[in-house]
């Protein structure tokens, strides 16, 4: 009996040991989950700051560039050519991170399956890549052309309406789920556009600039919805290859337009020495960084945090405009900025947010109901004790 007790613990002790081991495993799992979530939030903050700084920095640098180099389409063409670096940068990340390393040719062929069974053929290039190249060019050109007309604060806040346009187009074209809160967000976006136009007194200069930004946001929304409709969802390598293909389309078929604009003196400069190459390269690098974080930041953090970086660029541009330009922040402009920002934040709510809210409210109600009977029980149990204590005194 002594040997058995030494070899095997008692049932109660065994249960306590098992419970301790189970509790240790749960604590380890909780610790791992919390550390992973903290890492994801940390990287999310870093990505948010990167998106905010790159987007606001590119906008301000474009405004500064137009003071010396008034050629928005040439700047769009020059910056789009830098998209060719997407696939090489992705392949470098694949070499450093992946356990099974592939040659560039093998990786290229595997990513080409995104375009179909036959890969990237000439027909696929013109039917699936060329339309997106046109939309990409229009989005950036209209955005840059609007910066010439109005201040960067209005441009950045109005471009946030593209998320509302994406929802409306997805609801109409893709038959996405109807959500009342997103309809409210779309109404906020439209109301903000009208108020932003009213803030400057409906001058032709500001109306044209606002129309250009709204057109840019519409082209961006059309790009995203058509991508889902025609190509579906893309992995990181496939998205990198697709963006590099857009740069190839830009070089082959869009190069002629800046040349025509130069010789027709629509976008003319006297000599190549006056071109601010530093501003052009800086703008292109910032825009490339913004698109990299926007497309590949999902791998390290939450998509909602990435979208917050675009909203945070609005106050950054507002502070810069306050010290560098003659912008007037009247009550109408401030209300318009708040309304559009609120609409953008409403669009970030997940599809099942109403279910989560209902579950949270029901849990709160259940807790309140559980607390009330416990309180009543304490009061009821206290009354007999008092009566017991008072009875001997009455008899005496």
C-alpha positions in Angstrom: 0.0 0.0 0.0 2.9 2.4 0.8 4.5 1.5 -2.5 1.3 2.2 -4.5 0.8 5.5 -2.7 4.3 6.5 -3.6 4.0 5.4 -7.2 0.5 6.7 -8.0 -1.1 9.7 -6.4 -4.5 9.6 -4.8 -7.5 10.4 -7.0 -8.0 13.8 -5.5 -4.3 14.7 -5.9 -4.4 13.4 -9.5 -7.4 15.6 -10.3 -5.6 18.6 -8.8 -2.5 17.9 -10.8 -4.6 17.5 -14.0 -6.4 20.7 -13.2 -3.1 22.5 -12.7 -1.7 21.1 -15.9 -4.9 22.1 -17.8 -4.8 25.6 -16.2 -1.2 25.9 -17.2 -2.0 25.0 -20.8 -4.9 27.5 -20.9 -2.7 30.2 -19.4 0.0 29.4 -22.0 -2.6 29.6 -24.8 -4.0 32.9 -23.5 -0.5 34.2 -23.2 0.4 33.3 -26.7 -2.9 34.7 -28.0 -2.4 38.0 -26.1 1.2 38.3 -27.4 0.1 37.6 -31.0 -2.7 40.2 -30.7 -0.3 42.7 -29.2 2.1 42.1 -32.0 -0.7 42.6 -34.6 -1.9 45.8 -32.9 1.7 47.1 -32.8 2.3 46.4 -36.5 -1.2 47.9 -37.1 -0.1 51.2 -35.4 3.1 51.1 -37.5 1.1 50.5 -40.7 -1.4 53.2 -39.8 1.4 55.7 -39.3 3.0 54.6 -42.6 -0.3 54.9 -44.6 -1.1 58.3 -43.1 2.4 59.8 -43.6 2.9 58.4 -47.1 -0.6 59.5 -48.3 -0.5 62.9 -46.8 3.2 63.3 -47.8 2.6 62.4 -51.4 -0.4 64.9 -51.5 1.7 67.7 -50.1 4.7 66.9 -52.3 2.4 66.9 -55.4 1.1 70.4 -54.4 4.7 71.6 -54.0 5.8 70.0 -57.3 3.1 71.9 -59.3 4.6 75.2 -58.3 7.6 74.4 -60.4 6.3 71.7 -62.8 2.7 72.1 -63.9 2.2 68.7 -65.5 -0.3 66.5 -63.6 -0.6 63.8 -66.3 3.1 63.6 -66.8 3.5 63.2 -63.0 0.8 60.5 -63.1 2.6 58.6 -65.9 6.0 58.9 -64.1 4.7 57.6 -60.8 2.7 54.7 -62.4 5.9 53.4 -64.0 7.3 52.7 -60.5 4.6 50.0 -60.1 6.9 47.8 -62.0 8.8 47.3 -58.7 5.9 45.5 -57.0 6.7 42.0 -58.2 10.5 42.3 -57.7 9.9 43.5 -54.1 7.4 40.7 -53.5 9.9 38.1 -54.8 12.6 39.5 -52.5 10.2 39.0 -49.6 9.4 35.5 -50.8 13.1 34.6 -50.9 13.7 35.9 -47.3 10.6 34.5 -45.7 9.4 31.4 -47.5 10.9 28.0 -46.6 10.4 26.6 -50.2 12.2 29.0 -52.4 11.3 29.2 -56.0 13.1 30.8 -59.0 11.7 34.0 -60.4 10.4 32.2 -63.4 8.6 29.5 -61.4 7.1 32.2 -59.1 6.0 34.2 -62.1 4.3 31.2 -63.7 2.5 30.3 -60.5 1.2 33.9 -60.1 0.1 34.0 -63.7 -2.5 31.3 -62.9 -4.5 34.2 -61.5 -5.3 35.4 -65.0 -6.6 32.0 -66.1 -5.4 28.5 -67.2 -3.4 29.9 -70.1 -1.7 32.5 -68.0 -1.0 36.1 -69.1 -1.7 35.9 -72.8 -2.1 38.9 -75.2 -5.9 38.5 -75.1 -6.0 38.5 -71.3 -3.7 41.5 -71.2 -6.1 43.6 -73.3 -9.3 42.3 -71.7 -8.4 42.1 -68.0 -5.3 44.3 -67.5 -5.8 47.2 -69.9 -9.2 48.4 -68.5 -7.7 48.6 -65.0 -4.7 50.4 -66.4 -7.0 53.1 -67.8 -8.9 53.3 -64.5 -5.7 53.6 -62.5 -4.4 56.4 -64.7 -7.7 58.3 -64.5 -7.9 57.9 -60.7 -4.4 59.4 -60.1 -4.7 62.0 -62.8 -8.0 63.4 -61.6 -6.7 63.4 -58.0 -3.5 65.3 -59.0 -5.4 67.7 -61.2 -7.8 68.5 -58.3 -4.8 69.4 -56.1 -4.1 72.3 -58.6 -7.6 73.7 -58.1 -8.3 73.3 -54.4 -6.4 72.8 -51.1 -5.1 69.4 -50.1 -7.4 69.2 -47.1 -10.5 69.3 -49.2 -9.0 66.9 -51.7 -8.0 64.3 -49.1 -11.4 64.4 -47.3 -13.4 64.2 -50.5 -11.4 61.2 -51.7 -12.6 59.4 -48.6 -16.0 59.2 -50.2 -14.7 56.4 -52.5 -15.5 53.9 -49.8 -19.2 55.0 -49.9 -19.1 54.7 -53.7 -17.6 51.2 -53.4 -20.5 50.1 -51.2 -23.2 51.5 -53.6 -21.6 49.9 -56.6 -21.1 46.6 -54.8 -24.7 46.6 -53.7 -25.9 47.3 -57.2 -23.4 45.3 -59.3 -22.2 42.5 -57.0 -25.5 42.1 -55.1 -23.8 42.5 -51.7 -25.7 42.4 -48.5 -27.9 45.5 -47.8 -26.8 47.4 -44.7 -28.8 50.4 -43.4 -25.8 51.9 -41.6 -23.8 51.9 -44.9 -26.7 53.7 -46.7 -26.5 56.3 -43.9 -22.8 56.5 -44.5 -23.3 57.1 -48.2 -25.8 59.8 -47.4 -23.3 61.4 -45.1 -20.7 61.4 -47.9 -23.1 63.0 -50.4 -24.1 65.6 -47.9 -20.4 66.3 -47.1 -19.7 66.9 -50.8 -22.5 69.4 -51.1 -21.5 71.2 -47.9 -17.8 71.3 -49.1 -19.0 73.0 -52.3 -21.1 75.5 -50.3 -18.1 76.3 -48.0 -16.3 78.1 -50.8 -19.5 79.8 -52.1 -19.9 77.7 -55.3 -17.0 79.4 -57.1 -16.2 77.8 -60.5 -12.6 77.2 -59.5 -13.6 75.2 -56.4 -16.6 73.4 -58.0 -14.3 72.1 -60.8 -11.8 70.9 -58.2 -14.4 69.2 -56.1 -15.8 67.6 -59.3 -12.4 66.3 -60.2 -11.9 64.7 -56.7 -15.4 63.1 -56.8 -14.5 61.7 -60.3 -11.2 60.3 -58.9 -13.1 58.7 -56.0 -15.6 57.2 -58.5 -12.9 55.8 -60.7 -11.2 54.2 -57.7 -14.5 52.6 -56.6 -15.1 51.3 -60.1 -11.6 49.9 -60.2 -12.2 47.9 -56.9 -15.7 46.7 -57.8 -14.7 45.6 -61.4 -11.6 43.8 -59.9 -13.9 41.7 -57.6 -16.4 41.1 -60.5 -13.9 40.1 -63.2 -10.9 38.7 -61.2 -12.2 37.9 -57.7 -9.7 38.0 -54.9 -5.9 37.9 -55.4 -3.1 36.5 -53.2 -0.1 38.7 -52.4 2.0 37.4 -55.3 -0.9 37.7 -57.8 -1.6 41.3 -56.7 2.0 42.2 -57.0 2.2 40.8 -60.5 -1.0 42.5 -61.5 0.3 45.9 -60.4 3.5 45.3 -62.2 1.5 44.5 -65.4 -0.3 47.8 -65.0 3.1 49.5 -65.1 3.9 47.6 -68.4 0.6 48.8 -69.9 1.5 52.3 -68.8 4.8 52.2 -70.5 3.5 50.7 -73.8 0.3 52.5 -74.3 0.1 55.7 -72.1 3.6 57.1 -72.9 2.3 58.7 -76.1 -0.1 60.9 -74.2 2.5 63.0 -72.2 4.5 63.4 -75.5 1.4 64.7 -77.2 0.6 67.1 -74.3 4.2 68.3 -74.4 4.2 69.1 -78.1 0.7 70.7 -78.0 2.0 72.8 -75.1 -0.8 71.7 -72.7 1.9 70.4 -70.3 5.0 72.2 -71.5 8.3 72.9 -69.8 11.1 74.9 -71.5 14.0 72.6 -70.6 14.6 69.3 -68.7 16.9 71.1 -66.3 14.0 72.9 -64.6 12.2 69.6 -63.8 12.3 69.0 -60.1 13.5 65.4 -60.3 13.7 65.2 -56.5 10.1 66.1 -56.0 9.0 63.7 -58.8 11.0 60.8 -57.4 9.9 61.6 -53.8 6.3 61.7 -54.8 6.6 58.4 -56.7 8.3 56.6 -53.8 5.7 57.9 -51.3 2.9 56.7 -53.6 4.6 53.3 -54.1 4.9 53.0 -50.3 1.3 53.9 -49.8 0.1 51.2 -52.3 2.5 48.6 -50.8 1.1 49.2 -47.3 -2.5 49.2 -48.7 -2.2 45.9 -50.6 0.2 44.0 -48.3 -0.4 45.4 -44.9 -3.3 42.9 -44.4 -0.6 40.2 -43.9 0.5 41.7 -40.6 -2.5 43.6 -39.2 -6.2 44.2 -39.4 -7.7 45.8 -42.6 -9.7 48.3 -40.5 -6.5 49.8 -39.1 -5.1 50.3 -42.6 -8.2 52.2 -43.6 -7.9 54.4 -40.5 -4.6 55.7 -41.9 -6.4 57.3 -44.8 -8.8 59.2 -42.5 -5.9 60.3 -40.3 -4.3 62.0 -43.3 -7.1 64.6 -43.3 -6.1 66.3 -40.0 -2.4 66.1 -41.1 -3.2 67.9 -44.4 -5.3 70.4 -42.5 -2.5 71.3 -40.1 0.0 71.7 -43.1 -2.5 73.8 -45.0 -3.2 76.0 -42.0 0.5 77.0 -41.9 1.3 77.0 -45.6 -1.8 78.2 -47.4 -4.7 80.7 -46.9 -7.4 78.1 -46.2 -10.3 79.2 -44.2 -11.8 76.7 -41.8 -15.3 78.1 -41.5 -18.1 76.2 -39.7 -19.5 74.7 -42.9 -16.1 73.2 -44.0 -15.5 71.8 -40.5 -19.0 70.2 -40.4 -18.4 68.8 -43.9 -15.1 67.2 -42.9 -16.7 65.7 -39.7 -19.7 64.3 -41.7 -17.5 62.7 -44.4 -15.1 61.3 -41.7 -18.1 59.9 -39.7 -19.5 58.3 -42.9 -16.1 56.7 -43.6 -15.9 55.3 -40.1 -19.4 53.9 -40.3 -18.3 52.0 -43.5 -15.6 50.3 -41.5 -18.1 48.5 -39.3 -18.2 44.8 -40.0 -21.2 43.2 -41.7 -22.3 41.4 -38.4 -21.9 44.5 -36.2 -25.7 44.5 -35.4 -25.6 40.9 -34.2 -22.6 41.7 -31.9 -24.5 44.7 -30.5 -27.6 42.6 -29.8 -25.6 39.9 -28.1 -23.8 42.5 -26.0 -27.1 44.1 -24.9 -28.7 40.7 -24.1 -25.7 39.8 -21.9 -26.0 43.1 -20.1 -29.7 42.4 -19.5 -29.0 38.9 -18.2 -26.4 40.2 -15.8 -28.8 42.8 -14.4 -31.5 40.2 -13.9 -29.1 38.0 -12.1 -27.9 40.8 -9.8 -31.5 41.9 -8.8 -32.6 38.5 -7.3 -29.4 38.2 -5.4 -30.0 41.6 -3.8 -33.6 40.6 -2.9 -32.4 37.4 -1.3 -30.0 39.3 0.9 -32.8 41.6 2.1 -35.2 38.7 2.7 -32.6 36.7 4.6 -31.9 39.7 6.8 -35.5 40.1 8.0 -35.8 36.7 9.8 -32.5 37.3 11.5 -33.9 40.6 12.9 -37.1 38.9 14.1 -35.1 36.1 15.8 -33.1 38.6 17.6 -36.2 40.6 18.8 -38.3 37.6 20.0 -36.4 36.9 23.2 -36.5 40.6 24.2 -40.3 40.6 23.7 -40.7 37.4 25.8 -38.5 38.8 28.5 
